[in-house]
Amino acid sequence: MSNESIFNESKKYMPGGVNSPVRAYRNMGMNPPVIKRGKGVIITDEDGKEYIDFVLAWGPLILGHCNDGVVKAIKETSENALAFGAPTKLELEMAQFLCETMPNVEMVRMVNSGTEATMSAIKLARGYTKRDKIIKFAGCYHGHFDGFLVEAGSGVLTEGIPGSLGVPEESVKNTLIGVYNDENQVRELFKNYGKEIAAVIIEPVAGNMGVVKAQEKFIKKLRMYCDRFGALLIFDEVMSGFRVSFTGAQSLFDVKPDLVTYAKIMGGGLPCGAYGGRKEVMEHLSPLGGVYQAGTMSGNPIVMAAGLATLRQLYDHPEYYNHIENVGKKLEDGINKIKEKYNFPVTINRAGGMFTIFFKDGEVTSYDQVKECDEERFKRYFTHMINSGFNIAPSQYEASFLSTTHNITHVFKFLKAFEEFIKKEVE
Ligand SMILES: *Cc1c(COP(=O)(O)O)cnc(C)c1O
């Protein structure tokens, strides 16, 4: 069956033909390729067409597709252990690994997705502080939990949905919207609601409005206000964790969060998530404390094995991050050269192996600036790239990714295709 026929059938049985909205490419005005196989940097669709992949399952596959060590771990574990719903040594190994290698993580709870990690962290923060309000930032995405679906970036932005239907006002009335990198606005929020705020949750390197880094002085202010008013600071590192560096965005800033959430890379390509932080806070979770959160599949042995196989390779090979940084820098420099050569309004933001090419002039440090991008141009760019054999994120508001399997040759090919696109645009 061809891409086209499979996807048309899929539309009959799954809303929009997909299990997660951005995959449908609706805003790009085309059907998505139906992917059959992935190895290293290359994915192949059902028509047999190959793409150099810059999506990597939306971030998780930092070692490339079907990394040998990860596949081996999955195979070996599945011989003896699919699921028990009981304690296992593998989950201990993962918990120990996270607590020993991640800063500010003394205890963890495993879950099955990034959404679960962030919503559980919020519940824990509310239970711990006995307060209800949270601050989230416009343009940050923390999963599809009701309380987060306001000004929620990427998918929600791309689909043009104002938040989401089906979210009662009750569920978002305790969500205060902060302005990313605007310390004065956050100060006002704390001035008005300080004693009611349970937590501030932030993507310290945002990826879901495209890549936008938080400024260090801004993050420091968040820490200061949280301390002053007794709120918890939550770093959502679902995307940035093990990505912008091994220890994530945490180590880019000299700031200690109270809770951190992980998913994506930590699952090695399988459904996974975790939240962790100070022991004294984590001990408020049931069965020790009064905050109830549970999961039949949480800590699943195969997921733990795949995750550990990924994280241990990354830990054992710090040079992998140097490689990704070098390849990323070449890409960034290349885009900037093309920008200058054609005097073209484009800006690339990059943090290690995650980047976004924004179609606008000047820096992009805030969500308001992100919104000034030329979406029609992005759509033409996307179409050009996918037709040229590059799988990139199908939205101006998403990050694209690099892996250890990307090299300079892939970057040169990418830049060549990018320049061809710019040439067409300036004609
Ligand atoms: C992807 C993502 C989530 C949601 O994770 P899922 O596994 O898709 O539920 C939450 N926060 C951030 C920062 C993300 O990038």
The ligand as an SDF file (V2000), in Angstrom:
LIG
                    3D

 15 15  0  0  0  0  0  0  0  0999 V2000
    6.5420   16.8270   24.5600 C   0  0  0  0  0  0  0  0  0  0  0  0
    6.4300   17.6760   25.7570 C   0  0  0  0  0  0  0  0  0  0  0  0
    5.4860   17.4190   26.7620 C   0  0  0  0  0  0  0  0  0  0  0  0
    4.4530   16.3500   26.6290 C   0  0  0  0  0  0  0  0  0  0  0  0
    5.0090   15.0790   26.5810 O   0  0  0  0  0  0  0  0  0  0  0  0
    4.1210   13.8640   25.9890 P   0  0  0  0  0  0  0  0  0  0  0  0
    5.0030   12.6700   26.1970 O   0  0  0  0  0  0  0  0  0  0  0  0
    3.8390   14.1880   24.5640 O   0  0  0  0  0  0  0  0  0  0  0  0
    2.8770   13.7930   26.8030 O   0  0  0  0  0  0  0  0  0  0  0  0
    5.5320   18.1820   27.9110 C   0  0  0  0  0  0  0  0  0  0  0  0
    6.4300   19.1630   28.0600 N   0  0  0  0  0  0  0  0  0  0  0  0
    7.3450   19.4590   27.1220 C   0  0  0  0  0  0  0  0  0  0  0  0
    8.3350   20.5450   27.3570 C   0  0  0  0  0  0  0  0  0  0  0  0
    7.3550   18.7370   25.9250 C   0  0  0  0  0  0  0  0  0  0  0  0
    8.2430   19.0550   24.9760 O   0  0  0  0  0  0  0  0  0  0  0  0
  1  2  1  0
  2  3  1  0
  2 14  2  0
  3  4  1  0
  3 10  2  0
  4  5  1  0
  5  6  1  0
  6  7  2  0
  6  8  1  0
  6  9  1  0
 10 11  1  0
 11 12  2  0
 12 13  1  0
 12 14  1  0
 14 15  1  0
M  END
$$$$
